[in-house]
Amino acid sequence: MNHDGTSQLTIPFPDSKMASVAYKTLTVDKEPKRSAVTKDIQVNDNELSVQFTSPDPRSLRVGVNAFLDLLKLTTKTIERFG
């Protein structure tokens, strides 16, 4: 039985510069080999789009939550230091 999971997020930013900074920050490191989740991150104008793919729902949840934690830190840093 196949339990593949995918999830798509689109995150709007106030402008394309902030979206670009977030993209560069969130894509600087490669995924660890132990991660079961793959991410495809794209930036289009002022939006960041992320496609998550995982072999199972639990790994998908863990991967999305970890990404959201990093996104929160990134956006707070951008707001603080602009």
Phi and psi restraints in degrees (value plus and minus 20) as a CYANA .aco file:
   2 ASN   PHI    -117.0   -77.0
   2 ASN   PSI     103.3   143.3
   3 HIS   PHI    -138.1   -98.1
   3 HIS   PSI      12.8    52.8
   4 ASP   PHI     -77.0   -37.0
   4 ASP   PSI     126.5   166.5
   5 GLY   PHI    -149.1  -109.1
   5 GLY   PSI     122.4   162.4
   6 THR   PHI    -155.0  -115.0
   6 THR   PSI     134.3   174.3
   7 SER   PHI    -169.4  -129.4
   7 SER   PSI     123.9   163.9
   8 GLN   PHI    -144.0  -104.0
   8 GLN   PSI     109.2   149.2
   9 LEU   PHI    -141.5  -101.5
   9 LEU   PSI     121.4   161.4
  10 THR   PHI    -145.0  -105.0
  10 THR   PSI     100.9   140.9
  11 ILE   PHI    -133.9   -93.9
  11 ILE   PSI      95.5   135.5
  12 PRO   PHI    -103.4   -63.4
  12 PRO   PSI     123.3   163.3
  13 PHE   PHI    -139.1   -99.1
  13 PHE   PSI     139.5   179.5
  14 PRO   PHI     -79.2   -39.2
  14 PRO   PSI     -50.6   -10.6
  15 ASP   PHI    -173.7  -133.7
  15 ASP   PSI     150.2   190.2
  16 SER   PHI     -89.0   -49.0
  16 SER   PSI     -48.4    -8.4
  17 LYS   PHI     -84.2   -44.2
  17 LYS   PSI     -64.7   -24.7
  18 MET   PHI     -85.6   -45.6
  18 MET   PSI     -58.8   -18.8
  19 ALA   PHI     -83.6   -43.6
  19 ALA   PSI     -59.5   -19.5
  20 SER   PHI     -86.4   -46.4
  20 SER   PSI     -61.7   -21.7
  21 VAL   PHI     -82.9   -42.9
  21 VAL   PSI     -64.1   -24.1
  22 ALA   PHI     -81.7   -41.7
  22 ALA   PSI     -64.4   -24.4
  23 TYR   PHI     -78.3   -38.3
  23 TYR   PSI     -69.0   -29.0
  24 LYS   PHI     -83.6   -43.6
  24 LYS   PSI     -56.4   -16.4
  25 THR   PHI     -89.5   -49.5
  25 THR   PSI     -63.2   -23.2
  26 LEU   PHI    -101.1   -61.1
  26 LEU   PSI     -31.6     8.4
  27 THR   PHI    -130.6   -90.6
  27 THR   PSI     -15.4    24.6
  28 VAL   PHI     -86.4   -46.4
  28 VAL   PSI     -54.6   -14.6
  29 ASP   PHI    -125.2   -85.2
  29 ASP   PSI     122.7   162.7
  30 LYS   PHI     -97.0   -57.0
  30 LYS   PSI     136.0   176.0
  31 GLU   PHI     -85.9   -45.9
  31 GLU   PSI     120.2   160.2
  32 PRO   PHI     -84.7   -44.7
  32 PRO   PSI     128.7   168.7
  33 LYS   PHI     -81.7   -41.7
  33 LYS   PSI     -46.7    -6.7
  34 ARG   PHI     -96.1   -56.1
  34 ARG   PSI     -32.5     7.5
  35 SER   PHI     -92.7   -52.7
  35 SER   PSI     110.9   150.9
  36 ALA   PHI    -108.8   -68.8
  36 ALA   PSI     -25.8    14.2
  37 VAL   PHI    -123.1   -83.1
  37 VAL   PSI     115.4   155.4
  38 THR   PHI    -129.1   -89.1
  38 THR   PSI     125.3   165.3
  39 LYS   PHI    -143.9  -103.9
  39 LYS   PSI     118.9   158.9
  40 ASP   PHI    -139.4   -99.4
  40 ASP   PSI      90.5   130.5
  41 ILE   PHI    -127.9   -87.9
  41 ILE   PSI     109.4   149.4
  42 GLN   PHI    -149.8  -109.8
  42 GLN   PSI     129.7   169.7
  43 VAL   PHI    -140.0  -100.0
  43 VAL   PSI     114.3   154.3
  44 ASN   PHI    -158.0  -118.0
  44 ASN   PSI      86.2   126.2
  45 ASP   PHI      37.8    77.8
  45 ASP   PSI    -134.1   -94.1
  46 ASN   PHI    -123.0   -83.0
  46 ASN   PSI      -4.0    36.0
  47 GLU   PHI    -138.7   -98.7
  47 GLU   PSI     120.3   160.3
  48 LEU   PHI    -126.5   -86.5
  48 LEU   PSI     105.3   145.3
  49 SER   PHI    -134.1   -94.1
  49 SER   PSI     113.8   153.8
  50 VAL   PHI    -150.3  -110.3
  50 VAL   PSI     107.1   147.1
  51 GLN   PHI    -130.4   -90.4
  51 GLN   PSI     101.1   141.1
  52 PHE   PHI    -124.8   -84.8
  52 PHE   PSI     120.0   160.0
  53 THR   PHI    -154.8  -114.8
  53 THR   PSI     115.7   155.7
  54 SER   PHI    -167.1  -127.1
  54 SER   PSI     132.1   172.1
  55 PRO   PHI     -94.8   -54.8
  55 PRO   PSI     -35.1     4.9
  56 ASP   PHI    -171.7  -131.7
  56 ASP   PSI     136.5   176.5
  57 PRO   PHI     -80.9   -40.9
  57 PRO   PSI     -56.7   -16.7
  58 ARG   PHI     -83.8   -43.8
  58 ARG   PSI     -67.8   -27.8
  59 SER   PHI     -82.1   -42.1
  59 SER   PSI     -57.8   -17.8
  60 LEU   PHI     -81.3   -41.3
  60 LEU   PSI     -66.7   -26.7
  61 ARG   PHI     -79.9   -39.9
  61 ARG   PSI     -66.5   -26.5
  62 VAL   PHI     -82.4   -42.4
  62 VAL   PSI     -63.9   -23.9
  63 GLY   PHI     -85.1   -45.1
  63 GLY   PSI     -63.2   -23.2
  64 VAL   PHI     -86.4   -46.4
  64 VAL   PSI     -62.7   -22.7
  65 ASN   PHI     -82.2   -42.2
  65 ASN   PSI     -62.5   -22.5
  66 ALA   PHI     -82.8   -42.8
  66 ALA   PSI     -62.3   -22.3
  67 PHE   PHI     -83.0   -43.0
  67 PHE   PSI     -63.0   -23.0
  68 LEU   PHI     -83.7   -43.7
  68 LEU   PSI     -55.8   -15.8
  69 ASP   PHI     -81.8   -41.8
  69 ASP   PSI     -65.1   -25.1
  70 LEU   PHI     -86.2   -46.2
  70 LEU   PSI     -58.3   -18.3
  71 LEU   PHI     -83.3   -43.3
  71 LEU   PSI     -62.2   -22.2
  72 LYS   PHI     -81.6   -41.6
  72 LYS   PSI     -66.2   -26.2
  73 LEU   PHI     -81.8   -41.8
  73 LEU   PSI     -62.3   -22.3
  74 THR   PHI     -82.7   -42.7
  74 THR   PSI     -67.3   -27.3
  75 THR   PHI     -87.7   -47.7
  75 THR   PSI     -56.8   -16.8
  76 LYS   PHI     -84.2   -44.2
  76 LYS   PSI     -59.1   -19.1
  77 THR   PHI     -86.9   -46.9
  77 THR   PSI     -63.1   -23.1
  78 ILE   PHI     -81.2   -41.2
  78 ILE   PSI     -65.0   -25.0
  79 GLU   PHI     -82.5   -42.5
  79 GLU   PSI     -59.3   -19.3
  80 ARG   PHI     -92.3   -52.3
  80 ARG   PSI     -64.8   -24.8
  81 PHE   PHI    -130.9   -90.9
  81 PHE   PSI     -26.6    13.4
